[in-house]
């Protein structure tokens, strides 16, 4: 199974990063491939519905409503999602938050792809993963509340 990893450091606390990560309505604030998301605040077993923004200049009808199951939700530590964005493709995405000194957070995303279309989806996921973690780190830094001290 292909696996993709991406990391970014957020100048915000794990609590601030979690507030964004656990609210599906906030995902389009940091995931450039999403136009919208619906569902309850992150708890294990919850289901979300994601709506894709598509690709520039292209309509991607299959990405208008993807059901996502939350396999694990540990506040301020980890969120694990499972989805099948296409027939023949299964994705498992784990987002881990690791506290760092001075109120900062290391954000780590690990995506595992499976199914007959995994190899075809690999280039998209390889580009998307770092965009998501960097976007999350940027969005968290802009949130009100305590942020990390200037380095």
LUMMI-507147 format. One record per residue (C-alpha): residue in one letter; x, y, z; residue number from 1. Coordinates in steps of 0.5 Angstrom, whole numbers. Example, Ala and Ser with C-alpha at 12.3 -4.5 7.8 and 13.67 -1.06 7.14 Angstrom:
[atom 'a'; [25; -9; 16]; 1];
[atom 's'; [27; -2; 14]; 2];
END
This chain:
[atom 'x'; [0; 0; 0]; 1];
[atom 'x'; [3; 7; -2]; 2];
[atom 'x'; [4; 11; 4]; 3];
[atom 'x'; [5; 19; 4]; 4];
[atom 'x'; [8; 23; 10]; 5];
[atom 'x'; [8; 31; 11]; 6];
[atom 'x'; [10; 35; 17]; 7];
[atom 'x'; [9; 42; 18]; 8];
[atom 'x'; [11; 46; 25]; 9];
[atom 'x'; [5; 51; 27]; 10];
[atom 'x'; [6; 57; 31]; 11];
[atom 'x'; [0; 55; 35]; 12];
[atom 'x'; [-2; 50; 41]; 13];
[atom 'x'; [-4; 43; 40]; 14];
[atom 'x'; [-11; 46; 43]; 15];
[atom 'x'; [-11; 51; 37]; 16];
[atom 'x'; [-10; 47; 32]; 17];
[atom 'x'; [-15; 41; 34]; 18];
[atom 'x'; [-20; 47; 34]; 19];
[atom 'x'; [-19; 47; 27]; 20];
[atom 'x'; [-18; 40; 25]; 21];
[atom 'x'; [-24; 37; 29]; 22];
[atom 'x'; [-29; 42; 26]; 23];
[atom 'x'; [-31; 40; 19]; 24];
[atom 'x'; [-34; 47; 17]; 25];
[atom 'x'; [-27; 49; 18]; 26];
[atom 'x'; [-23; 44; 13]; 27];
[atom 'x'; [-24; 49; 7]; 28];
[atom 'x'; [-20; 54; 11]; 29];
[atom 'x'; [-14; 50; 10]; 30];
[atom 'x'; [-15; 44; 5]; 31];
[atom 'x'; [-15; 47; -2]; 32];
[atom 'x'; [-18; 41; -5]; 33];
[atom 'x'; [-24; 42; -1]; 34];
[atom 'x'; [-30; 47; -2]; 35];
[atom 'x'; [-34; 45; 4]; 36];
[atom 'x'; [-35; 40; 9]; 37];
[atom 'x'; [-41; 38; 14]; 38];
[atom 'x'; [-41; 34; 20]; 39];
[atom 'x'; [-41; 34; 28]; 40];
[atom 'x'; [-35; 36; 32]; 41];
[atom 'x'; [-30; 30; 31]; 42];
[atom 'x'; [-31; 24; 35]; 43];
[atom 'x'; [-29; 17; 34]; 44];
[atom 'x'; [-35; 14; 29]; 45];
[atom 'x'; [-38; 20; 27]; 46];
[atom 'x'; [-39; 21; 19]; 47];
[atom 'x'; [-37; 27; 15]; 48];
[atom 'x'; [-39; 29; 8]; 49];
[atom 'x'; [-33; 33; 4]; 50];
[atom 'x'; [-35; 37; -2]; 51];
[atom 'x'; [-29; 38; -7]; 52];
[atom 'x'; [-27; 44; -10]; 53];
[atom 'x'; [-24; 40; -16]; 54];
[atom 'x'; [-18; 42; -20]; 55];
[atom 'x'; [-17; 49; -23]; 56];
[atom 'x'; [-21; 49; -30]; 57];
[atom 'x'; [-24; 42; -29]; 58];
[atom 'x'; [-30; 40; -26]; 59];
[atom 'x'; [-29; 34; -22]; 60];
[atom 'x'; [-37; 31; -21]; 61];
[atom 'x'; [-34; 25; -17]; 62];
[atom 'x'; [-31; 29; -11]; 63];
[atom 'x'; [-38; 33; -10]; 64];
[atom 'x'; [-40; 29; -4]; 65];
[atom 'x'; [-35; 24; 0]; 66];
[atom 'x'; [-37; 20; 6]; 67];
[atom 'x'; [-31; 20; 11]; 68];
[atom 'x'; [-31; 16; 17]; 69];
[atom 'x'; [-27; 18; 23]; 70];
[atom 'x'; [-24; 12; 26]; 71];
[atom 'x'; [-20; 16; 32]; 72];
[atom 'x'; [-21; 22; 35]; 73];
[atom 'x'; [-16; 24; 41]; 74];
[atom 'x'; [-17; 31; 42]; 75];
[atom 'x'; [-11; 35; 41]; 76];
[atom 'x'; [-7; 29; 39]; 77];
[atom 'x'; [-10; 25; 33]; 78];
[atom 'x'; [-15; 25; 28]; 79];
[atom 'x'; [-16; 19; 24]; 80];
[atom 'x'; [-20; 19; 18]; 81];
[atom 'x'; [-22; 13; 13]; 82];
[atom 'x'; [-26; 15; 6]; 83];
[atom 'x'; [-27; 12; -1]; 84];
[atom 'x'; [-26; 18; -6]; 85];
[atom 'x'; [-27; 14; -12]; 86];
[atom 'x'; [-29; 6; -13]; 87];
[atom 'x'; [-23; 2; -13]; 88];
[atom 'x'; [-19; 7; -8]; 89];
[atom 'x'; [-19; 7; 0]; 90];
[atom 'x'; [-16; 12; 4]; 91];
[atom 'x'; [-14; 13; 11]; 92];
[atom 'x'; [-11; 19; 13]; 93];
[atom 'x'; [-8; 20; 20]; 94];
[atom 'x'; [-6; 27; 23]; 95];
[atom 'x'; [-2; 27; 29]; 96];
[atom 'x'; [-1; 33; 33]; 97];
[atom 'x'; [6; 33; 37]; 98];
[atom 'x'; [7; 39; 42]; 99];
[atom 'x'; [13; 43; 42]; 100];
[atom 'x'; [17; 48; 46]; 101];
[atom 'x'; [14; 55; 46]; 102];
[atom 'x'; [7; 53; 45]; 103];
[atom 'x'; [8; 50; 38]; 104];
[atom 'x'; [6; 44; 35]; 105];
[atom 'x'; [9; 39; 30]; 106];
[atom 'x'; [3; 37; 25]; 107];
[atom 'x'; [4; 30; 22]; 108];
[atom 'x'; [0; 27; 16]; 109];
[atom 'x'; [0; 20; 14]; 110];
[atom 'x'; [-4; 18; 8]; 111];
[atom 'x'; [-5; 10; 6]; 112];
[atom 'x'; [-8; 9; 0]; 113];
[atom 'x'; [-11; 2; -2]; 114];
[atom 'x'; [-15; -1; -8]; 115];
[atom 'x'; [-14; -2; -15]; 116];
[atom 'x'; [-13; 6; -16]; 117];
[atom 'x'; [-8; 7; -11]; 118];
[atom 'x'; [-2; 8; -16]; 119];
[atom 'x'; [-6; 13; -20]; 120];
[atom 'x'; [-8; 17; -14]; 121];
[atom 'x'; [-1; 17; -11]; 122];
[atom 'x'; [1; 24; -15]; 123];
[atom 'x'; [-5; 27; -13]; 124];
[atom 'x'; [-4; 25; -5]; 125];
[atom 'x'; [3; 27; -6]; 126];
[atom 'x'; [2; 34; -8]; 127];
[atom 'x'; [-4; 35; -3]; 128];
[atom 'x'; [-1; 32; 3]; 129];
[atom 'x'; [4; 38; 4]; 130];
[atom 'x'; [-1; 43; 2]; 131];
[atom 'x'; [-6; 41; 8]; 132];
[atom 'x'; [-1; 41; 13]; 133];
[atom 'x'; [2; 47; 11]; 134];
[atom 'x'; [-5; 50; 11]; 135];
[atom 'x'; [-7; 48; 17]; 136];
[atom 'x'; [-1; 51; 21]; 137];
[atom 'x'; [-2; 57; 17]; 138];
[atom 'x'; [-9; 57; 19]; 139];
[atom 'x'; [-8; 56; 26]; 140];
[atom 'x'; [-3; 61; 27]; 141];
[atom 'x'; [-8; 66; 25]; 142];
[atom 'x'; [-13; 64; 30]; 143];
[atom 'x'; [-14; 68; 36]; 144];
[atom 'x'; [-12; 66; 43]; 145];
[atom 'x'; [-5; 64; 45]; 146];
[atom 'x'; [0; 63; 40]; 147];
[atom 'x'; [8; 61; 40]; 148];
[atom 'x'; [13; 66; 42]; 149];
[atom 'x'; [17; 69; 37]; 150];
[atom 'x'; [23; 65; 35]; 151];
END
